[in-house]
Amino acid sequence: MIIKSIVVIDGKEVEVKELEDKEAFAESVNQRVLFDRNYIIEKTA
């Protein structure tokens, strides 16, 4: 199954035209956001 969707990341619209595995994509985005947040927290601490 191919999923077509538009995703908003940091207020910027990113179109994902052909996305075969939406859960893997969501997991990668979540991991990236968590990593960025941890990095920012550690950097400012």
N, C-alpha and C positions, 0 to 999 in steps of 0.2 A: 504494500500500500504506500502510495506517495502522498505526502501531506504538503499542501501549500499554505503558507501562513505569513503574516507580518508580525514581527516582534519588535518591541520598543525596549531599547537598552540605554540607560542614562539619558532618557529624553530624546534619543535619536531613533528614527524609524529604520529598521533593518528588515528588508524583505528576504525571506527564506523561500526560494522558489520551489525547489524539490528537496523535500526532507523525508527520507525513508524511515528514520527512527526518531520520532519526536521525543521519546523518553531519554534517549542517549544525549540528544541535543540539550534538553532541559537540564540534565545532570551536569553536562559540561559547563553550561552557563552558571548553574548554582555553585559549582566548585570554583569557577573563576571569580565570582562575586565574593564568596567566602574568603578566598585567598587574598583578594584585593583589600577586603575589610580588615583581615588580620594583619596584613602588611602595613596598612595605614595606622592601625592601633599600635603596633609595635614600633613603627617609625616615629610616631608623635610621643610615645611614652618615654 
